[in-house]
């Protein structure tokens, strides 16, 4: 054996360290899935926040109505404003139906069918006949509470 050739050989050495960049393809997939999950979660949270704000605003309308309109002195104004709140919520919650065109008993039956409250039929019947009576008799506290329930369920 030639000693000159042996002198030219290098000693055993380890491989260079693996760099952290660029990551493996699996990490890219994981990052994309996490990003998609965060976007989905953000959109859901934003939608829930908007629903909460809308319901809060509508409940404030009910409070404002109770504070400004006396149902004994001006029952027609009180009932028409409450009916408007019921309609706004229905139009938002049931877009495929023709809620805007409903009136009278058809409207109160629709409300009774979709509201989940006990004894709602008798209280809501004033929305069908009340505007046409000279002095409608109704319980403003009960109908106001039904409006709150309607908003909380469908607003």
C-alpha distance (Angstrom), angle and dihedral (degrees) to the residues before:
residue distance angle dihedral
X1 . . .
X2 3.71 . .
X3 3.84 112.0 .
X4 3.80 91.6 -153.0
X5 3.78 92.3 62.2
X6 3.80 92.5 49.8
X7 3.78 90.5 52.2
X8 3.79 90.6 57.3
X9 3.85 93.2 59.7
X10 3.77 117.1 99.3
X11 3.76 124.2 -135.4
X12 3.84 122.4 -102.3
X13 3.79 111.1 -77.8
X14 3.84 133.7 -177.1
X15 3.77 125.5 -113.1
X16 3.80 118.0 -95.0
X17 3.81 116.2 -90.3
X18 3.79 116.6 -89.1
X19 3.80 110.8 -107.6
X20 3.78 121.3 -129.3
X21 3.79 93.0 -133.7
X22 2.98 128.8 100.2
X23 3.79 98.4 29.3
X24 3.75 122.6 -139.0
X25 3.84 118.5 -90.0
X26 3.80 91.4 -104.3
X27 3.79 90.4 62.0
X28 3.82 90.6 52.0
X29 3.81 90.1 53.1
X30 3.80 90.7 48.1
X31 3.81 91.8 50.3
X32 3.80 91.6 49.3
X33 3.81 91.9 49.4
X34 3.81 91.4 48.4
X35 3.80 90.8 48.5
X36 3.81 91.3 50.0
X37 3.81 89.4 48.7
X38 3.80 92.3 51.1
X39 3.80 91.7 48.6
X40 3.81 91.3 49.3
X41 3.81 91.8 47.4
X42 3.81 91.4 47.4
X43 3.77 92.3 51.7
X44 3.81 91.5 48.4
X45 3.80 91.8 49.3
X46 3.80 91.3 47.6
X47 3.80 91.5 50.1
X48 3.82 91.2 48.6
X49 3.81 90.2 48.8
X50 3.80 91.4 51.3
X51 3.82 91.7 49.4
X52 3.80 89.8 49.4
X53 3.81 91.7 49.9
X54 3.81 92.2 47.5
X55 3.81 91.9 50.2
X56 3.78 90.8 46.7
X57 3.81 90.5 52.1
X58 3.80 92.6 48.8
X59 3.79 91.9 48.8
X60 3.79 87.1 51.5
X61 3.81 88.1 54.5
X62 3.81 89.1 55.8
X63 3.82 90.7 49.6
X64 3.79 90.7 48.1
X65 3.80 91.1 48.6
X66 3.81 91.5 51.0
X67 3.80 90.4 48.1
X68 3.81 97.6 47.2
X69 3.81 107.7 31.4
X70 3.77 122.2 57.5
X71 3.83 106.7 -146.9
X72 3.82 91.7 -154.4
X73 3.81 94.8 54.1
X74 3.81 98.9 35.7
X75 3.82 108.2 20.3
X76 3.81 95.0 157.8
X77 3.79 93.7 56.8
X78 3.80 90.9 45.2
X79 3.80 93.2 50.2
X80 3.80 94.6 43.9
X81 3.80 91.6 51.5
X82 3.80 91.9 48.0
X83 3.80 90.0 46.9
X84 3.80 89.0 52.2
X85 3.81 90.1 53.4
X86 3.81 90.4 49.5
X87 3.82 89.7 50.0
X88 3.81 94.5 48.1
X89 3.78 91.4 52.4
X90 3.81 92.2 45.3
X91 3.79 92.9 50.1
X92 3.79 90.1 52.2
X93 3.81 96.7 42.9
X94 3.82 98.7 40.8
X95 3.82 106.4 34.7
X96 3.81 95.9 160.0
X97 3.79 94.6 57.1
X98 3.76 127.2 76.9
X99 3.81 95.1 -115.7
X100 3.78 94.0 148.2
X101 3.80 92.3 61.9
X102 3.81 95.1 48.5
X103 3.78 117.8 105.8
X104 3.78 140.1 158.9
X105 3.76 119.3 5.5
X106 3.80 92.8 -10.5
X107 3.82 88.7 60.3
X108 3.81 95.0 47.0
X109 3.82 91.5 46.7
X110 3.80 89.0 52.1
X111 3.80 90.0 51.0
X112 3.81 93.0 46.5
X113 3.79 91.4 49.9
X114 3.81 93.9 50.3
X115 3.78 102.4 37.0
X116 3.76 116.9 83.8
X117 3.78 100.8 -146.8
X118 3.78 134.1 113.0
X119 3.81 119.7 -110.1
X120 3.78 93.0 7.8
X121 3.82 94.9 138.4
X122 3.78 97.7 69.1
X123 3.79 93.8 43.4
X124 3.81 95.1 46.0
X125 3.81 94.2 47.1
X126 3.80 88.4 81.4
X127 3.81 88.8 69.1
X128 3.80 89.3 63.4
X129 3.79 100.2 44.2
X130 3.81 104.3 16.9
X131 3.80 99.4 81.9
X132 3.81 90.7 55.5
X133 3.81 97.6 48.8
X134 3.79 120.0 85.4
X135 3.81 92.6 -133.6
X136 3.81 112.1 13.3
X137 3.78 116.8 -159.9
X138 3.80 115.6 -141.3
X139 3.77 142.8 137.1
X140 3.82 106.5 -104.8
X141 3.80 93.2 -166.0
X142 3.81 92.9 53.5
X143 3.80 95.4 46.2
X144 3.79 90.8 44.8
X145 3.80 90.1 52.5
X146 3.81 90.3 48.9
X147 3.79 88.6 52.8
X148 3.81 88.6 52.5
X149 3.82 90.8 49.6
X150 3.83 90.1 48.4
X151 3.80 91.1 51.2
X152 3.79 93.5 47.0
X153 3.80 92.3 49.1
X154 3.78 101.2 40.9
X155 3.81 108.8 8.8
